[in-house]
Amino acid sequence: MPPTDQTKDYVEISHRGGHVVAKVVVPSVGQNEAPVIREQVVAAMASAPRGRALVLDFSQVSLITSIGLGTCVDLRNCADKAGLRSVAYGMNRHLVDVFRMMRIERLFTILKTPQELDQLLGS
């Protein structure tokens, strides 16, 4: 289902080197944003080759709620079923702390620098 005008700006999906890059482009991920982001990312993963990665780019996100965290875990599980490695990139200190506190960081490879992301994507 294509995004509507109201929802299209929550996430930008791109494919780089077979990897799925989902750049979240809203400052917070909560009850309204999480289901739309999930739907669009899961649809994008369907065409990704096994052995690649799902990159969740949080470089524009400053806040994530428990619903957003649950969506991250769900996306990780979907990626695992699709044979994709789960990667989180661009997290600010607050997001890193929340991921650690909830023990979610161990489900993802955390990339901190643009160079690490470029290396993964083969750029």
C-alpha atoms as an extended CHARMM CRD file, in Angstrom:
* protein
*
       123  EXT
         1         1  MET       CA              0.0000000000        0.0000000000        0.0000000000  PROA      1               0.0000000000
         2         2  PRO       CA              1.6180000000        3.3070000000       -0.9910000000  PROA      2               0.0000000000
         3         3  PRO       CA              2.0220000000        5.8750000000        1.7480000000  PROA      3               0.0000000000
         4         4  THR       CA             -0.5290000000        8.6420000000        2.0070000000  PROA      4               0.0000000000
         5         5  ASP       CA              0.4290000000       12.3090000000        2.1000000000  PROA      5               0.0000000000
         6         6  GLN       CA              0.1230000000       12.1880000000        5.9040000000  PROA      6               0.0000000000
         7         7  THR       CA              2.4640000000        9.2320000000        6.3980000000  PROA      7               0.0000000000
         8         8  LYS       CA              5.0320000000        9.3990000000        3.6270000000  PROA      8               0.0000000000
         9         9  ASP       CA              7.4570000000       11.5140000000        5.6040000000  PROA      9               0.0000000000
        10        10  TYR       CA              8.0440000000        9.1180000000        8.5150000000  PROA      10              0.0000000000
        11        11  VAL       CA             10.7300000000        7.0400000000        6.8030000000  PROA      11              0.0000000000
        12        12  GLU       CA             12.7940000000        7.1800000000        3.6290000000  PROA      12              0.0000000000
        13        13  ILE       CA             13.6860000000        3.7790000000        2.2050000000  PROA      13              0.0000000000
        14        14  SER       CA             16.6560000000        3.2280000000       -0.0640000000  PROA      14              0.0000000000
        15        15  HSD       CA             18.5260000000        0.1860000000       -1.3270000000  PROA      15              0.0000000000
        16        16  ARG       CA             22.3160000000        0.4120000000       -1.3380000000  PROA      16              0.0000000000
        17        17  GLY       CA             24.3940000000       -2.5630000000       -2.3580000000  PROA      17              0.0000000000
        18        18  GLY       CA             21.4630000000       -4.8800000000       -1.7020000000  PROA      18              0.0000000000
        19        19  HSD       CA             21.0620000000       -3.5210000000        1.8160000000  PROA      19              0.0000000000
        20        20  VAL       CA             17.8290000000       -1.8820000000        2.9480000000  PROA      20              0.0000000000
        21        21  VAL       CA             18.4000000000        1.5350000000        4.5290000000  PROA      21              0.0000000000
        22        22  ALA       CA             15.4180000000        2.9340000000        6.4200000000  PROA      22              0.0000000000
        23        23  LYS       CA             16.0920000000        6.5220000000        7.4330000000  PROA      23              0.0000000000
        24        24  VAL       CA             13.5620000000        7.6470000000       10.0100000000  PROA      24              0.0000000000
        25        25  VAL       CA             12.8860000000       11.3110000000        9.2300000000  PROA      25              0.0000000000
        26        26  VAL       CA             10.7240000000       12.3490000000       12.1670000000  PROA      26              0.0000000000
        27        27  PRO       CA             12.1040000000       13.5870000000       15.4980000000  PROA      27              0.0000000000
        28        28  SER       CA             10.1460000000       11.0700000000       17.5630000000  PROA      28              0.0000000000
        29        29  VAL       CA              8.9130000000        7.5360000000       17.0220000000  PROA      29              0.0000000000
        30        30  GLY       CA              5.7630000000        6.7710000000       18.9570000000  PROA      30              0.0000000000
        31        31  GLN       CA              2.2400000000        5.4520000000       18.6520000000  PROA      31              0.0000000000
        32        32  ASN       CA              1.4090000000        7.2140000000       15.3880000000  PROA      32              0.0000000000
        33        33  GLU       CA              4.7040000000        6.7760000000       13.5790000000  PROA      33              0.0000000000
        34        34  ALA       CA              5.7410000000        3.2390000000       14.5760000000  PROA      34              0.0000000000
        35        35  PRO       CA              3.0810000000        1.2310000000       12.6950000000  PROA      35              0.0000000000
        36        36  VAL       CA              3.6070000000        3.2080000000        9.4850000000  PROA      36              0.0000000000
        37        37  ILE       CA              7.3800000000        2.8730000000        9.7060000000  PROA      37              0.0000000000
        38        38  ARG       CA              7.0340000000       -0.8580000000       10.3480000000  PROA      38              0.0000000000
        39        39  GLU       CA              4.7490000000       -1.3760000000        7.3700000000  PROA      39              0.0000000000
        40        40  GLN       CA              7.0330000000        0.4680000000        4.9710000000  PROA      40              0.0000000000
        41        41  VAL       CA             10.2350000000       -1.1770000000        6.2150000000  PROA      41              0.0000000000
        42        42  VAL       CA              8.7720000000       -4.6920000000        6.1410000000  PROA      42              0.0000000000
        43        43  ALA       CA              7.5950000000       -4.1010000000        2.5610000000  PROA      43              0.0000000000
        44        44  ALA       CA             11.0930000000       -2.9380000000        1.5830000000  PROA      44              0.0000000000
        45        45  MET       CA             12.7240000000       -6.0040000000        3.1550000000  PROA      45              0.0000000000
        46        46  ALA       CA             10.7190000000       -8.3300000000        0.9170000000  PROA      46              0.0000000000
        47        47  SER       CA             12.9700000000       -7.5360000000       -2.0440000000  PROA      47              0.0000000000
        48        48  ALA       CA             16.3080000000       -7.5920000000       -0.1880000000  PROA      48              0.0000000000
        49        49  PRO       CA             18.7080000000      -10.4650000000       -0.8590000000  PROA      49              0.0000000000
        50        50  ARG       CA             19.5470000000      -12.7390000000        2.0660000000  PROA      50              0.0000000000
        51        51  GLY       CA             22.8840000000      -12.0630000000        3.7160000000  PROA      51              0.0000000000
        52        52  ARG       CA             22.5570000000       -8.2860000000        3.5180000000  PROA      52              0.0000000000
        53        53  ALA       CA             21.4980000000       -5.8250000000        6.2160000000  PROA      53              0.0000000000
        54        54  LEU       CA             18.5330000000       -3.8150000000        7.3600000000  PROA      54              0.0000000000
        55        55  VAL       CA             19.9210000000       -0.4550000000        8.4920000000  PROA      55              0.0000000000
        56        56  LEU       CA             17.6700000000        1.6220000000       10.7300000000  PROA      56              0.0000000000
        57        57  ASP       CA             19.0350000000        5.1590000000       10.4760000000  PROA      57              0.0000000000
        58        58  PHE       CA             18.0710000000        7.1660000000       13.5530000000  PROA      58              0.0000000000
        59        59  SER       CA             20.2180000000       10.2100000000       12.7940000000  PROA      59              0.0000000000
        60        60  GLN       CA             17.1690000000       12.5130000000       12.7890000000  PROA      60              0.0000000000
        61        61  VAL       CA             15.4150000000       10.9230000000       15.7820000000  PROA      61              0.0000000000
        62        62  SER       CA             15.6780000000       12.4410000000       19.2390000000  PROA      62              0.0000000000
        63        63  LEU       CA             12.9690000000       10.4960000000       21.0980000000  PROA      63              0.0000000000
        64        64  ILE       CA             11.5990000000        6.9770000000       20.9440000000  PROA      64              0.0000000000
        65        65  THR       CA              8.7170000000        5.6240000000       23.0180000000  PROA      65              0.0000000000
        66        66  SER       CA              8.1320000000        2.0850000000       24.2440000000  PROA      66              0.0000000000
        67        67  ILE       CA              5.9730000000        1.5000000000       21.1690000000  PROA      67              0.0000000000
        68        68  GLY       CA              8.8460000000        2.6500000000       18.9630000000  PROA      68              0.0000000000
        69        69  LEU       CA             11.2170000000        0.3110000000       20.8020000000  PROA      69              0.0000000000
        70        70  GLY       CA              8.7880000000       -2.5560000000       20.3210000000  PROA      70              0.0000000000
        71        71  THR       CA              8.7120000000       -1.7750000000       16.6210000000  PROA      71              0.0000000000
        72        72  CYS       CA             12.5140000000       -1.8820000000       16.5030000000  PROA      72              0.0000000000
        73        73  VAL       CA             12.4650000000       -5.3480000000       18.0660000000  PROA      73              0.0000000000
        74        74  ASP       CA              9.7270000000       -6.4530000000       15.6640000000  PROA      74              0.0000000000
        75        75  LEU       CA             11.6980000000       -5.1420000000       12.6750000000  PROA      75              0.0000000000
        76        76  ARG       CA             14.7770000000       -6.9590000000       13.9160000000  PROA      76              0.0000000000
        77        77  ASN       CA             12.7850000000      -10.2000000000       14.1110000000  PROA      77              0.0000000000
        78        78  CYS       CA             11.3830000000       -9.6580000000       10.6050000000  PROA      78              0.0000000000
        79        79  ALA       CA             14.8970000000       -8.9440000000        9.3170000000  PROA      79              0.0000000000
        80        80  ASP       CA             16.1790000000      -12.1200000000       10.9450000000  PROA      80              0.0000000000
        81        81  LYS       CA             13.4490000000      -14.1680000000        9.2340000000  PROA      81              0.0000000000
        82        82  ALA       CA             14.3750000000      -12.5270000000        5.9140000000  PROA      82              0.0000000000
        83        83  GLY       CA             18.0420000000      -13.4350000000        6.4240000000  PROA      83              0.0000000000
        84        84  LEU       CA             19.1020000000       -9.8340000000        7.0170000000  PROA      84              0.0000000000
        85        85  ARG       CA             21.4780000000       -8.5220000000        9.6470000000  PROA      85              0.0000000000
        86        86  SER       CA             19.9820000000       -5.7780000000       11.8470000000  PROA      86              0.0000000000
        87        87  VAL       CA             21.9610000000       -2.5520000000       12.1210000000  PROA      87              0.0000000000
        88        88  ALA       CA             21.1860000000        0.6910000000       13.9630000000  PROA      88              0.0000000000
        89        89  TYR       CA             22.9560000000        3.8580000000       12.9130000000  PROA      89              0.0000000000
        90        90  GLY       CA             23.0360000000        7.5110000000       13.9120000000  PROA      90              0.0000000000
        91        91  MET       CA             21.6680000000        7.1820000000       17.4300000000  PROA      91              0.0000000000
        92        92  ASN       CA             22.1440000000       10.1110000000       19.7910000000  PROA      92              0.0000000000
        93        93  ARG       CA             23.2820000000        9.5320000000       23.3680000000  PROA      93              0.0000000000
        94        94  HSD       CA             19.7020000000        9.3750000000       24.6740000000  PROA      94              0.0000000000
        95        95  LEU       CA             18.7060000000        6.6670000000       22.1880000000  PROA      95              0.0000000000
        96        96  VAL       CA             21.8430000000        4.6560000000       22.9440000000  PROA      96              0.0000000000
        97        97  ASP       CA             21.0290000000        4.8510000000       26.6620000000  PROA      97              0.0000000000
        98        98  VAL       CA             17.4210000000        3.7480000000       26.0950000000  PROA      98              0.0000000000
        99        99  PHE       CA             18.5120000000        0.8320000000       23.8930000000  PROA      99              0.0000000000
       100       100  ARG       CA             21.0260000000       -0.2330000000       26.5630000000  PROA      100             0.0000000000
       101       101  MET       CA             18.5890000000        0.1790000000       29.4530000000  PROA      101             0.0000000000
       102       102  MET       CA             16.0190000000       -1.9820000000       27.6710000000  PROA      102             0.0000000000
       103       103  ARG       CA             18.7510000000       -4.4080000000       26.5280000000  PROA      103             0.0000000000
       104       104  ILE       CA             17.8030000000       -3.9270000000       22.8890000000  PROA      104             0.0000000000
       105       105  GLU       CA             21.3050000000       -2.9120000000       21.7810000000  PROA      105             0.0000000000
       106       106  ARG       CA             22.4040000000       -6.5420000000       21.7880000000  PROA      106             0.0000000000
       107       107  LEU       CA             19.8970000000       -7.2870000000       19.0090000000  PROA      107             0.0000000000
       108       108  PHE       CA             21.5800000000       -4.8260000000       16.6430000000  PROA      108             0.0000000000
       109       109  THR       CA             24.9960000000       -4.0350000000       15.2950000000  PROA      109             0.0000000000
       110       110  ILE       CA             25.4190000000       -0.3940000000       16.3300000000  PROA      110             0.0000000000
       111       111  LEU       CA             27.2580000000        1.8410000000       13.8690000000  PROA      111             0.0000000000
       112       112  LYS       CA             28.4340000000        5.1830000000       15.2010000000  PROA      112             0.0000000000
       113       113  THR       CA             30.1960000000        6.9170000000       12.3250000000  PROA      113             0.0000000000
       114       114  PRO       CA             29.4250000000        7.6310000000        8.6680000000  PROA      114             0.0000000000
       115       115  GLN       CA             32.6100000000        5.7380000000        7.7940000000  PROA      115             0.0000000000
       116       116  GLU       CA             31.3080000000        2.5940000000        9.4980000000  PROA      116             0.0000000000
       117       117  LEU       CA             28.0540000000        2.9090000000        7.5650000000  PROA      117             0.0000000000
       118       118  ASP       CA             29.8780000000        3.4670000000        4.2560000000  PROA      118             0.0000000000
       119       119  GLN       CA             32.0510000000        0.4170000000        4.9380000000  PROA      119             0.0000000000
       120       120  LEU       CA             28.9870000000       -1.7500000000        5.5800000000  PROA      120             0.0000000000
       121       121  LEU       CA             27.1910000000       -0.4800000000        2.4880000000  PROA      121             0.0000000000
       122       122  GLY       CA             30.2580000000       -0.7530000000        0.3030000000  PROA      122             0.0000000000
       123       123  SER       CA             30.3300000000        2.9610000000       -0.5170000000  PROA      123             0.0000000000
